[in-house]
Amino acid sequence: MTAWAGNIERITLENPNYRKVIYTGKAMQLVVMTLEPGEEIDFEVHDDIDQFIRVEEGVATLTTSDVKGGKTESVVFGADWATIVSAGTWHKVSNAGLGPLRLYTIYSPPEHADGTIHRTRADADADPHHDH
């Protein structure tokens, strides 16, 4: 696909999947995610990937660290807020609310196989192509 256009807010709010790749280009990737209450994306680091995250619905806690197991900093944010996680930063995103956390993220360069859909966190954990 050489271009993509769509109503990202609607697509994000209607996404029932833990993870769904919407678009993969040469230098970036668009992914929508839904985390259930108490669910999180475990600590991870992308050595060569910058990541943009925008919350459409719910409450997220972003926890970051410069090194694995190091001192952490956390920020809580909700709908219409965004963050950028620089390459090499350890981070995790947790659903801190009572309802679903619906977000979209842009990876630059792409992180996941084009067309990836994980219906649940367990599906993502069981996928041999994913570390998380």
C-alpha positions as CSV (number, residue, x, y, z in Angstrom):
1,M,0.0,0.0,0.0
2,T,1.5,3.3,-1.0
3,A,-0.9,5.6,0.9
4,W,-3.6,5.4,3.5
5,A,-6.5,7.7,4.5
6,G,-9.2,7.0,7.1
7,N,-11.1,8.3,10.1
8,I,-8.5,7.2,12.7
9,E,-10.7,8.3,15.6
10,R,-13.6,6.1,14.5
11,I,-11.3,3.2,13.6
12,T,-9.6,3.4,17.0
13,L,-12.9,3.7,19.0
14,E,-14.4,0.8,17.1
15,N,-11.4,-1.5,17.3
16,P,-12.2,-4.7,19.4
17,N,-8.7,-6.1,19.0
18,Y,-5.7,-5.9,21.4
19,R,-3.6,-5.0,18.4
20,K,-4.4,-4.4,14.7
21,V,-1.9,-3.1,12.1
22,I,-3.7,-0.5,9.9
23,Y,-0.9,0.6,7.6
24,T,2.7,-0.3,7.0
25,G,4.9,1.9,4.9
26,K,8.7,1.9,4.3
27,A,9.4,4.2,7.2
28,M,6.4,4.1,9.5
29,Q,3.5,2.0,10.7
30,L,0.0,2.8,12.1
31,V,-1.4,0.4,14.7
32,V,-4.6,0.6,16.8
33,M,-4.9,-1.1,20.2
34,T,-7.5,-1.8,22.9
35,L,-6.4,-2.7,26.4
36,E,-8.9,-3.9,28.9
37,P,-9.0,-2.6,32.5
38,G,-5.8,-3.7,34.3
39,E,-4.1,-4.8,31.1
40,E,-0.7,-3.5,30.0
41,I,2.0,-3.7,27.4
42,D,4.9,-5.0,29.4
43,F,8.2,-3.1,29.6
44,E,9.9,-3.1,26.3
45,V,12.5,-1.2,24.3
46,H,12.8,-0.4,20.6
47,D,16.5,0.3,20.0
48,D,15.9,1.9,16.6
49,I,12.2,2.8,16.6
50,D,10.6,6.1,17.8
51,Q,7.0,5.6,18.9
52,F,4.0,8.1,18.9
53,I,1.1,7.1,21.1
54,R,-2.3,8.9,21.2
55,V,-5.2,7.9,23.5
56,E,-8.7,8.2,22.1
57,E,-10.6,6.7,25.0
58,G,-9.7,5.7,28.6
59,V,-6.8,6.4,30.9
60,A,-3.2,5.4,30.3
61,T,-0.2,5.3,32.5
62,L,3.1,5.5,30.6
63,T,6.1,4.3,32.6
64,T,9.6,5.0,31.2
65,S,13.2,4.3,32.2
66,D,16.6,5.0,30.5
67,V,17.8,1.5,31.4
68,K,16.2,-1.9,32.0
69,G,15.4,-2.1,35.7
70,G,16.4,1.5,36.4
71,K,14.6,4.4,38.0
72,T,11.2,4.9,36.4
73,E,9.1,7.9,35.7
74,S,5.3,7.7,35.1
75,V,2.7,10.0,33.6
76,V,-1.0,9.4,33.5
77,F,-3.0,10.8,30.6
78,G,-6.4,10.4,28.9
79,A,-8.3,11.0,25.8
80,D,-6.9,13.4,23.2
81,W,-3.4,13.3,24.8
82,A,-0.3,11.9,23.1
83,T,3.3,11.0,23.9
84,I,6.4,10.2,22.0
85,V,8.8,7.5,23.2
86,S,12.3,7.9,21.8
87,A,14.2,4.9,20.5
88,G,16.2,3.3,23.2
89,T,13.7,4.2,26.0
90,W,12.3,1.3,28.2
91,H,8.6,1.8,28.5
92,K,5.3,0.2,29.3
93,V,1.7,1.4,28.8
94,S,-1.0,0.3,31.3
95,N,-4.7,0.8,31.3
96,A,-5.3,2.8,34.5
97,G,-9.0,3.3,34.0
98,L,-12.2,1.3,34.6
99,G,-13.1,0.9,30.9
100,P,-11.2,0.0,27.8
101,L,-8.1,2.0,26.8
102,R,-8.3,2.7,23.1
103,L,-5.2,4.2,21.4
104,Y,-3.3,4.3,18.2
105,T,0.4,4.3,17.8
106,I,2.8,5.1,15.0
107,Y,6.1,3.3,14.9
108,S,9.0,4.7,12.8
109,P,10.3,2.5,11.3
110,P,7.6,-0.3,11.4
111,E,7.6,-2.7,14.3
112,H,5.1,-5.4,13.5
113,A,4.5,-7.7,10.5
114,D,2.1,-6.0,8.0
115,G,-1.5,-7.2,8.5
116,T,-0.9,-8.4,12.1
117,I,-4.1,-8.8,14.1
118,H,-4.0,-10.0,17.7
119,R,-7.5,-10.4,19.0
120,T,-6.3,-10.6,22.6
121,R,-3.2,-10.0,24.7
122,A,-2.8,-13.8,24.9
123,D,-2.8,-14.0,21.1
124,A,0.0,-11.5,21.1
125,D,2.0,-13.3,23.7
126,A,1.6,-16.6,21.8
127,D,2.8,-15.1,18.5
128,P,6.3,-16.3,17.8
129,H,7.0,-13.1,15.8
130,H,6.5,-10.9,18.9
131,D,8.5,-10.4,22.0
132,H,5.5,-9.0,23.9
